[in-house]
Amino acid sequence: MSMSRLMILFLMLGSFALMFSIVVRASDQMNQRIVSSKCTGVLMPCLSKR
């Protein structure tokens, strides 16, 4: 009984970690699009270059 609970807990935590990484990656890609759109202006140079 305890082994099945441990496996269920492991699967739940793993799926949460996977969804969190997907959300973080999507947010990072959205930030990159916003920064790149701001960097295209001639009068507005990009200040956040890495």
C-alpha positions in Angstrom: 0.0 0.0 0.0 2.7 2.5 0.9 4.7 1.6 -2.3 1.7 2.5 -4.5 1.3 5.8 -2.6 5.0 6.6 -3.1 4.7 5.9 -6.8 1.6 8.1 -7.1 3.4 10.9 -5.2 6.4 10.5 -7.5 4.2 10.7 -10.6 2.4 13.8 -9.3 5.6 15.6 -8.5 7.1 14.7 -11.8 4.2 16.0 -13.8 4.1 19.2 -11.7 7.8 19.8 -12.4 7.2 19.1 -16.1 4.4 21.6 -16.4 6.3 24.2 -14.4 9.3 23.9 -16.8 6.9 24.2 -19.8 5.4 27.4 -18.3 8.8 28.9 -17.5 10.1 28.1 -21.1 7.0 29.7 -22.7 7.4 32.8 -20.5 11.0 33.1 -21.4 10.2 32.8 -25.1 7.6 35.5 -24.7 10.1 37.8 -23.0 12.6 37.2 -25.8 9.9 38.2 -28.4 9.1 41.4 -26.5 12.8 42.3 -26.2 13.6 41.6 -29.8 10.6 43.7 -31.0 11.8 46.6 -28.9 15.4 46.2 -30.3 14.3 46.7 -33.9 13.7 50.4 -33.5 16.4 52.8 -34.8 15.8 55.4 -32.1 15.4 52.8 -29.4 18.6 50.6 -29.1 18.4 47.4 -27.2 19.9 47.8 -23.7 19.4 44.3 -22.4 21.9 42.4 -24.6 23.3 39.3 -23.0 
